[in-house]
Amino acid sequence: MQVNWRWHKDRVKSLWEMTAPETNVRIGCEILREGYMARGNWIDAAAYYHSPGNKKAASRYKKRYKNKLARTYN
């Protein structure tokens, strides 16, 4: 996972804490789950994870993500 300190520092007590792999993965999973619960599917959840505050960037990421999935499973 790559959890951005700038956007998710409220989830930890310090930057140092966020560098711990288990903490970083836990936070990443929380973000994905929040996206899934709010949107109802994993593709939109992944777009939310990538760009939670930027719908245009999330839309671009979602398109690339769906294309990669299509190539992988076709």
TIVO-2410 file (N, C-alpha, C; in nm, 3 decimals):
# residues 74
REC num residu      c1      c2      c3 atome chaine
REC   1      M   0.085  -0.117   0.000     N      A
REC   1      M   0.000   0.000   0.000    CA      A
REC   1      M   0.090   0.123   0.000     C      A
REC   2      Q   0.037   0.230  -0.052     N      A
REC   2      Q   0.105   0.358  -0.043    CA      A
REC   2      Q   0.004   0.458   0.011     C      A
REC   3      V   0.011   0.480   0.140     N      A
REC   3      V  -0.082   0.572   0.204    CA      A
REC   3      V  -0.012   0.707   0.218     C      A
REC   4      N  -0.076   0.809   0.166     N      A
REC   4      N  -0.019   0.942   0.163    CA      A
REC   4      N  -0.038   1.013   0.297     C      A
REC   5      W   0.074   1.050   0.358     N      A
REC   5      W   0.071   1.119   0.487    CA      A
REC   5      W  -0.013   1.247   0.479     C      A
REC   6      R   0.000   1.319   0.371     N      A
REC   6      R  -0.071   1.447   0.357    CA      A
REC   6      R  -0.223   1.430   0.374     C      A
REC   7      W  -0.277   1.325   0.315     N      A
REC   7      W  -0.422   1.306   0.317    CA      A
REC   7      W  -0.472   1.221   0.433     C      A
REC   8      H  -0.384   1.143   0.494     N      A
REC   8      H  -0.431   1.047   0.594    CA      A
REC   8      H  -0.358   1.056   0.728     C      A
REC   9      K  -0.295   1.169   0.755     N      A
REC   9      K  -0.222   1.183   0.881    CA      A
REC   9      K  -0.313   1.177   1.003     C      A
REC  10      D  -0.441   1.202   0.984     N      A
REC  10      D  -0.534   1.194   1.096    CA      A
REC  10      D  -0.557   1.050   1.143     C      A
REC  11      R  -0.511   0.953   1.067     N      A
REC  11      R  -0.531   0.812   1.101    CA      A
REC  11      R  -0.419   0.756   1.190     C      A
REC  12      V  -0.313   0.834   1.211     N      A
REC  12      V  -0.200   0.790   1.292    CA      A
REC  12      V  -0.156   0.903   1.386     C      A
REC  13      K  -0.070   0.869   1.479     N      A
REC  13      K  -0.019   0.968   1.574    CA      A
REC  13      K   0.105   1.040   1.522     C      A
REC  14      S   0.178   0.975   1.428     N      A
REC  14      S   0.301   1.036   1.377    CA      A
REC  14      S   0.335   0.981   1.239     C      A
REC  15      L   0.420   1.053   1.169     N      A
REC  15      L   0.469   1.007   1.040    CA      A
REC  15      L   0.544   0.876   1.058     C      A
REC  16      W   0.621   0.865   1.164     N      A
REC  16      W   0.697   0.744   1.191    CA      A
REC  16      W   0.605   0.623   1.200     C      A
REC  17      E   0.491   0.638   1.267     N      A
REC  17      E   0.396   0.528   1.280    CA      A
REC  17      E   0.346   0.483   1.142     C      A
REC  18      M   0.326   0.577   1.052     N      A
REC  18      M   0.275   0.542   0.920    CA      A
REC  18      M   0.378   0.464   0.837     C      A
REC  19      T   0.505   0.476   0.871     N      A
REC  19      T   0.607   0.405   0.795    CA      A
REC  19      T   0.614   0.256   0.831     C      A
REC  20      A   0.549   0.215   0.938     N      A
REC  20      A   0.546   0.073   0.973    CA      A
REC  20      A   0.461  -0.001   0.871     C      A
REC  21      P   0.513  -0.105   0.807     N      A
REC  21      P   0.438  -0.175   0.703    CA      A
REC  21      P   0.300  -0.221   0.747     C      A
REC  22      E   0.289  -0.278   0.866     N      A
REC  22      E   0.158  -0.328   0.910    CA      A
REC  22      E   0.058  -0.214   0.930     C      A
REC  23      T   0.104  -0.099   0.976     N      A
REC  23      T   0.014   0.016   0.993    CA      A
REC  23      T  -0.027   0.069   0.856     C      A
REC  24      N   0.068   0.079   0.765     N      A
REC  24      N   0.039   0.130   0.631    CA      A
REC  24      N  -0.063   0.041   0.560     C      A
REC  25      V  -0.046  -0.090   0.570     N      A
REC  25      V  -0.139  -0.182   0.505    CA      A
REC  25      V  -0.276  -0.175   0.572     C      A
REC  26      R  -0.279  -0.167   0.704     N      A
REC  26      R  -0.407  -0.156   0.776    CA      A
REC  26      R  -0.484  -0.032   0.731     C      A
REC  27      I  -0.415   0.081   0.721     N      A
REC  27      I  -0.481   0.205   0.678    CA      A
REC  27      I  -0.527   0.193   0.534     C      A
REC  28      G  -0.444   0.136   0.448     N      A
REC  28      G  -0.484   0.117   0.309    CA      A
REC  28      G  -0.610   0.032   0.298     C      A
REC  29      C  -0.616  -0.074   0.377     N      A
REC  29      C  -0.735  -0.160   0.377    CA      A
REC  29      C  -0.858  -0.085   0.428     C      A
REC  30      E  -0.839  -0.001   0.530     N      A
REC  30      E  -0.950   0.080   0.582    CA      A
REC  30      E  -1.004   0.172   0.473     C      A
REC  31      I  -0.913   0.236   0.400     N      A
REC  31      I  -0.955   0.329   0.294    CA      A
REC  31      I  -1.030   0.254   0.184     C      A
REC  32      L  -0.978   0.139   0.142     N      A
REC  32      L  -1.047   0.060   0.040    CA      A
REC  32      L  -1.185   0.015   0.088     C      A
REC  33      R  -1.193  -0.030   0.213     N      A
REC  33      R  -1.321  -0.075   0.268    CA      A
REC  33      R  -1.421   0.042   0.273     C      A
REC  34      E  -1.376   0.157   0.317     N      A
REC  34      E  -1.463   0.275   0.320    CA      A
REC  34      E  -1.514   0.307   0.179     C      A
REC  35      G  -1.425   0.299   0.082     N      A
REC  35      G  -1.465   0.323  -0.057    CA      A
REC  35      G  -1.566   0.221  -0.105     C      A
REC  36      Y  -1.543   0.095  -0.069     N      A
REC  36      Y  -1.637  -0.011  -0.110    CA      A
REC  36      Y  -1.773   0.007  -0.042     C      A
REC  37      M  -1.773   0.035   0.086     N      A
REC  37      M  -1.899   0.051   0.159    CA      A
REC  37      M  -1.980   0.170   0.104     C      A
REC  38      A  -1.912   0.275   0.064     N      A
REC  38      A  -1.981   0.394   0.013    CA      A
REC  38      A  -2.024   0.379  -0.133     C      A
REC  39      R  -1.951   0.295  -0.211     N      A
REC  39      R  -1.976   0.287  -0.354    CA      A
REC  39      R  -2.031   0.154  -0.402     C      A
REC  40      G  -2.013   0.049  -0.323     N      A
REC  40      G  -2.074  -0.080  -0.354    CA      A
REC  40      G  -2.000  -0.168  -0.453     C      A
REC  41      N  -1.880  -0.124  -0.498     N      A
REC  41      N  -1.801  -0.212  -0.584    CA      A
REC  41      N  -1.653  -0.179  -0.568     C      A
REC  42      W  -1.568  -0.277  -0.602     N      A
REC  42      W  -1.425  -0.264  -0.578    CA      A
REC  42      W  -1.356  -0.173  -0.679     C      A
REC  43      I  -1.409  -0.162  -0.798     N      A
REC  43      I  -1.347  -0.074  -0.898    CA      A
REC  43      I  -1.361   0.072  -0.856     C      A
REC  44      D  -1.479   0.111  -0.815     N      A
REC  44      D  -1.499   0.247  -0.766    CA      A
REC  44      D  -1.423   0.270  -0.635     C      A
REC  45      A  -1.413   0.166  -0.554     N      A
REC  45      A  -1.336   0.177  -0.429    CA      A
REC  45      A  -1.189   0.203  -0.460     C      A
REC  46      A  -1.135   0.136  -0.562     N      A
REC  46      A  -0.995   0.157  -0.601    CA      A
REC  46      A  -0.975   0.300  -0.652     C      A
REC  47      A  -1.069   0.352  -0.727     N      A
REC  47      A  -1.060   0.490  -0.776    CA      A
REC  47      A  -1.064   0.587  -0.658     C      A
REC  48      Y  -1.149   0.559  -0.561     N      A
REC  48      Y  -1.157   0.641  -0.440    CA      A
REC  48      Y  -1.023   0.636  -0.364     C      A
REC  49      Y  -0.966   0.517  -0.352     N      A
REC  49      Y  -0.837   0.502  -0.284    CA      A
REC  49      Y  -0.730   0.586  -0.353     C      A
REC  50      H  -0.730   0.583  -0.484     N      A
REC  50      H  -0.629   0.655  -0.561    CA      A
REC  50      H  -0.644   0.806  -0.547     C      A
REC  51      S  -0.765   0.857  -0.557     N      A
REC  51      S  -0.789   1.002  -0.559    CA      A
REC  51      S  -0.917   1.037  -0.485     C      A
REC  52      P  -0.917   1.029  -0.353     N      A
REC  52      P  -1.041   1.051  -0.279    CA      A
REC  52      P  -1.101   1.191  -0.293     C      A
REC  53      G  -1.019   1.291  -0.317     N      A
REC  53      G  -1.071   1.427  -0.324    CA      A
REC  53      G  -1.072   1.487  -0.463     C      A
REC  54      N  -1.048   1.404  -0.565     N      A
REC  54      N  -1.037   1.457  -0.701    CA      A
REC  54      N  -1.112   1.363  -0.796     C      A
REC  55      K  -1.236   1.398  -0.826     N      A
REC  55      K  -1.319   1.310  -0.909    CA      A
REC  55      K  -1.262   1.290  -1.050     C      A
REC  56      K  -1.201   1.393  -1.106     N      A
REC  56      K  -1.146   1.381  -1.241    CA      A
REC  56      K  -1.029   1.282  -1.242     C      A
REC  57      A  -0.939   1.294  -1.144     N      A
REC  57      A  -0.826   1.202  -1.136    CA      A
REC  57      A  -0.874   1.060  -1.104     C      A
REC  58      A  -0.974   1.048  -1.019     N      A
REC  58      A  -1.030   0.916  -0.986    CA      A
REC  58      A  -1.091   0.852  -1.110     C      A
REC  59      S  -1.158   0.930  -1.190     N      A
REC  59      S  -1.219   0.879  -1.312    CA      A
REC  59      S  -1.112   0.828  -1.410     C      A
REC  60      R  -1.003   0.904  -1.425     N      A
REC  60      R  -0.893   0.861  -1.513    CA      A
REC  60      R  -0.831   0.731  -1.460     C      A
REC  61      Y  -0.811   0.724  -1.328     N      A
REC  61      Y  -0.753   0.605  -1.269    CA      A
REC  61      Y  -0.846   0.484  -1.289     C      A
REC  62      K  -0.974   0.507  -1.269     N      A
REC  62      K  -1.073   0.400  -1.286    CA      A
REC  62      K  -1.069   0.344  -1.427     C      A
REC  63      K  -1.057   0.431  -1.526     N      A
REC  63      K  -1.051   0.387  -1.666    CA      A
REC  63      K  -0.927   0.301  -1.690     C      A
REC  64      R  -0.811   0.347  -1.641     N      A
REC  64      R  -0.688   0.268  -1.658    CA      A
REC  64      R  -0.698   0.135  -1.585     C      A
REC  65      Y  -0.754   0.137  -1.466     N      A
REC  65      Y  -0.770   0.016  -1.385    CA      A
REC  65      Y  -0.859  -0.086  -1.456     C      A
REC  66      K  -0.971  -0.040  -1.509     N      A
REC  66      K  -1.062  -0.129  -1.580    CA      A
REC  66      K  -0.997  -0.187  -1.705     C      A
REC  67      N  -0.918  -0.106  -1.776     N      A
REC  67      N  -0.846  -0.156  -1.894    CA      A
REC  67      N  -0.747  -0.265  -1.856     C      A
REC  68      K  -0.674  -0.246  -1.747     N      A
REC  68      K  -0.579  -0.347  -1.702    CA      A
REC  68      K  -0.651  -0.475  -1.660     C      A
REC  69      L  -0.763  -0.462  -1.593     N      A
REC  69      L  -0.841  -0.579  -1.555    CA      A
REC  69      L  -0.889  -0.655  -1.678     C      A
REC  70      A  -0.935  -0.583  -1.778     N      A
REC  70      A  -0.984  -0.645  -1.901    CA      A
REC  70      A  -0.872  -0.723  -1.971     C      A
REC  71      R  -0.753  -0.666  -1.975     N      A
REC  71      R  -0.639  -0.735  -2.038    CA      A
REC  71      R  -0.599  -0.858  -1.958     C      A
REC  72      T  -0.610  -0.850  -1.827     N      A
REC  72      T  -0.570  -0.961  -1.739    CA      A
REC  72      T  -0.666  -1.078  -1.751     C      A
REC  73      Y  -0.795  -1.051  -1.762     N      A
REC  73      Y  -0.896  -1.157  -1.758    CA      A
REC  73      Y  -0.955  -1.193  -1.892     C      A
REC  74      N  -0.903  -1.138  -1.999     N      A
REC  74      N  -0.952  -1.173  -2.134    CA      A
REC  74      N  -0.851  -1.256  -2.208     C      A
***
